[in-house]
Amino acid sequence: MKDWVGVVLAAGEGMRMRSRTPKVLHQVCGKPMVTYSVEALRRAGIHDILVVVAPTRAEGIRELFGDTVQYVEQDEPLGTGHALLQCAELLEEEASHVLVMIGDAPLVHSSTIKSLTTLHLEQGSQMTLLTSTGSIQEDIGRVKRDSSGGISAVIEASDDGSGGTISEGNAGVYCFKGPWLWRNLRALKAGPTGELYLTSLVAIASSNKDKVDALVIDDPYEAMGVNDRVQLAQAESILRQRIRDRWMWEGVTIVDPLSTFIDSGVTLGQDTVIYPNTSLQGSTRIGRDCVLGPGTLIRDSLIGDRCKVLLSVVEESVMERDVDVGPFSHLRHGSYAEPQVHIGNFAEIKESRLAKGVKMGHFGYVGDASVGANANLGAGLVTCNFDGTNKHHTEIGEGALIGSDTMLVAPVKVGAGAVTGAGAVVTKDVPPYRLAVGVPATIKERSP
């Protein structure tokens, strides 16, 4: 029998979100909410995880986790107790202890879960809750204690507000002894809304003199659930500040934290400086000593050491070391800049590789192309890669000089050391070290 199994409750309809997207799939700092619950369990050492889903809204969750977790379907939305009861057949003989948490709690730390499981085992409790005191949101349950300080009940927010004067809130994370859980879960009775509340197990334990304990945390935000889009924005703001604080402690300078947005999947190198109105998204990785912004967006990209991106957009691209981009340029998906590439203002790159030392100082478009080392791409260059049906490749050789307003009509190859004149429309290959001029371009010998 396993020591621990984690269960994430992710079948709720989330009606207050007013969305066709399941609540737990709404994003917080670049990731669906439910991933935070699953990842927190794993970092706390619980790797056998079961996710409870609604059959009509489960596809996105299954795509998210694949076969890394198990799934149980809750056919009807009859409450948290009913959701957990659907797991009995799988887990009743599988785990000594069960940790249950909601799928819309992105602010719970993995260290908190670890502390909760440790307390549960040390105290030998049948049930251990995570609770918080202080300023808490109105729509979470309140923890009621008796005169001796023992936990006697959890009052749900939907139960006529009778818990409104109680300052201790229920965070929606619970540890149970397995045999005790399944025996008492089957004894639950429906509450006023017709649902089976998981929190009703507290009153059952109290009446039977079973041991119930709680880990009371200082940070009330950890107890925050997300039930509507206002709370979604609040959770986003809190988590973003945690992320910024973490990277500043790691040696990153963030000039104006409140105007800087860093997703949870981003990594940053030491001594990088981020200027205002910069957004780093997805799985972006930034090297050391970079300068980013102001006014920059980088998504799902790899940026090497000592790079600079000013007032520009970089998406699904790679910049090796010592590359500078901007202002007002756009590296689209599939762009690759080798070391010491310079991309100036108003340039667009797509599905292209620029070798070491390439310079594109001014406005232009390079798409579906490979550019050799130290080539110089003049202002107004356009690789005409699309014929209306198919995309075609352009090859520009090492050390080539592409004159201003050159049109390279793909598929076409400009050889190493070749030159195109200003305004040339190149429709045929240019041999190495030759000159192409005119419309359409003709090939000439280069002057010494």
Sequence and secondary structure as in RCSB ss.txt:
>XXXX:A:sequence
MKDWVGVVLAAGEGMRMRSRTPKVLHQVCGKPMVTYSVEALRRAGIHDILVVVAPTRAEGIRELFGDTVQYVEQD
EPLGTGHALLQCAELLEEEASHVLVMIGDAPLVHSSTIKSLTTLHLEQGSQMTLLTSTGSIQEDIGRVKRDSSGG
ISAVIEASDDGSGGTISEGNAGVYCFKGPWLWRNLRALKAGPTGELYLTSLVAIASSNKDKVDALVIDDPYEAMG
VNDRVQLAQAESILRQRIRDRWMWEGVTIVDPLSTFIDSGVTLGQDTVIYPNTSLQGSTRIGRDCVLGPGTLIRD
SLIGDRCKVLLSVVEESVMERDVDVGPFSHLRHGSYAEPQVHIGNFAEIKESRLAKGVKMGHFGYVGDASVGANA
NLGAGLVTCNFDGTNKHHTEIGEGALIGSDTMLVAPVKVGAGAVTGAGAVVTKDVPPYRLAVGVPATIKERSP
>XXXX:A:secstr
 EEEEEEEE     GGG  SS GGGSEETTEEHHHHHHHHHHHTT   EEEEE GGG HHHHHHHGGGSEEEE S
S   HHHHHHTTHHHHTTTEEEEEEEETT TT  HHHHHHHHHHHHHHT SEEEEEEESS  TTS EEEE TTS 
EEEEE TTTTTTTTT  EEEEEEEEEEHHHHHHHHTT    TTS   TTHHHHHHHHTT  EEEEEES GGGG  
  SHHHHHHHHHHHHHHHHHHHHHTT EES GGGEEE TT B  TT EE SSEEEETT EE TT EE SS EEES
 EE TT EE S EEES EE TT EE SS EE TT EE TT EE SSEEEES EE TT EE SSEEEESEEE TT 
EE TT EEE B SS B  EEE TT EE TT EEESSEEE TT EE TT EE S B TTEEEETTTTEEEE   
